Amino acid sequence: MFYMFQSKCLENCPCDEPKNWRSQSISLTHLEEVEINNFRGRDREMDLVTVALRWAPRLKTMTIK
């Protein structure tokens, strides 16, 4: 049998993703309410809100001040 190995990952390969909290996936299945104080809308704060919405399918209320 002949196997051909790639020396480089293909585009969008999972091993090429950054290893930070933005690329992680966790489950917050019981989270229903979130309150964020002192929100300024900076990049990291917006990213946090975005991933929180993705990770918490039962989220009913999000208060941002």
C-alpha positions as a LaTeX table, in Angstrom:
\begin{tabular}{lrrr}
\hline
Residue & $x$ (\AA) & $y$ (\AA) & $z$ (\AA) \\
\hline
Met1 & 0.00 & 0.00 & 0.00 \\
Phe2 & 1.20 & 3.48 & $-0.82$ \\
Tyr3 & 0.29 & 6.45 & 1.38 \\
Met4 & 0.86 & 10.04 & 0.46 \\
Phe5 & 1.41 & 12.43 & 3.34 \\
Gln6 & 0.89 & 16.16 & 3.21 \\
Ser7 & 3.59 & 18.33 & 4.64 \\
Lys8 & 1.20 & 21.24 & 5.12 \\
Cys9 & $-2.36$ & 21.56 & 6.43 \\
Leu10 & $-5.20$ & 22.31 & 4.07 \\
Glu11 & $-7.02$ & 25.62 & 4.27 \\
Asn12 & $-9.36$ & 25.86 & 7.32 \\
Cys13 & $-7.74$ & 22.85 & 8.98 \\
Pro14 & $-8.79$ & 22.55 & 12.67 \\
Cys15 & $-5.18$ & 22.08 & 13.78 \\
Asp16 & $-4.40$ & 25.51 & 12.33 \\
Glu17 & $-6.88$ & 27.33 & 14.61 \\
Pro18 & $-5.56$ & 29.58 & 17.35 \\
Lys19 & $-5.67$ & 28.05 & 20.81 \\
Asn20 & $-7.52$ & 30.83 & 22.60 \\
Trp21 & $-10.97$ & 31.28 & 24.13 \\
Arg22 & $-12.47$ & 32.60 & 20.87 \\
Ser23 & $-11.88$ & 29.27 & 19.13 \\
Gln24 & $-13.06$ & 27.12 & 22.06 \\
Ser25 & $-16.51$ & 25.66 & 22.37 \\
Ile26 & $-18.05$ & 25.09 & 25.77 \\
Ser27 & $-21.58$ & 24.30 & 26.80 \\
Leu28 & $-23.51$ & 26.59 & 29.12 \\
Thr29 & $-26.77$ & 24.69 & 28.78 \\
His30 & $-28.26$ & 25.87 & 32.08 \\
Leu31 & $-27.29$ & 29.54 & 31.82 \\
Glu32 & $-30.46$ & 31.65 & 31.56 \\
Glu33 & $-29.40$ & 35.13 & 32.68 \\
Val34 & $-26.26$ & 37.25 & 32.17 \\
Glu35 & $-25.46$ & 40.74 & 33.44 \\
Ile36 & $-22.43$ & 42.63 & 32.12 \\
Asn37 & $-21.42$ & 45.91 & 33.80 \\
Asn38 & $-19.04$ & 48.57 & 32.49 \\
Phe39 & $-19.42$ & 47.34 & 28.90 \\
Arg40 & $-17.59$ & 49.58 & 26.43 \\
Gly41 & $-18.07$ & 47.62 & 23.21 \\
Arg42 & $-14.41$ & 46.95 & 22.51 \\
Asp43 & $-13.39$ & 44.02 & 20.31 \\
Arg44 & $-12.85$ & 41.53 & 23.14 \\
Glu45 & $-16.06$ & 42.53 & 24.87 \\
Met46 & $-18.05$ & 42.09 & 21.66 \\
Asp47 & $-16.38$ & 38.71 & 21.08 \\
Leu48 & $-17.36$ & 37.62 & 24.58 \\
Val49 & $-21.01$ & 38.54 & 24.00 \\
Thr50 & $-21.00$ & 36.73 & 20.66 \\
Val51 & $-19.59$ & 33.48 & 22.04 \\
Ala52 & $-21.83$ & 33.66 & 25.13 \\
Leu53 & $-24.86$ & 33.76 & 22.84 \\
Arg54 & $-23.52$ & 30.75 & 20.94 \\
Trp55 & $-22.61$ & 28.76 & 24.07 \\
Ala56 & $-25.86$ & 29.34 & 26.02 \\
Pro57 & $-28.87$ & 27.99 & 24.10 \\
Arg58 & $-31.29$ & 28.64 & 27.00 \\
Leu59 & $-30.22$ & 32.24 & 27.58 \\
Lys60 & $-33.36$ & 34.29 & 28.22 \\
Thr61 & $-31.99$ & 37.61 & 29.47 \\
Met62 & $-28.77$ & 39.50 & 28.82 \\
Thr63 & $-28.38$ & 42.86 & 30.53 \\
Ile64 & $-25.52$ & 45.05 & 29.36 \\
Lys65 & $-24.70$ & 48.30 & 31.13 \\
\hline
\end{tabular}
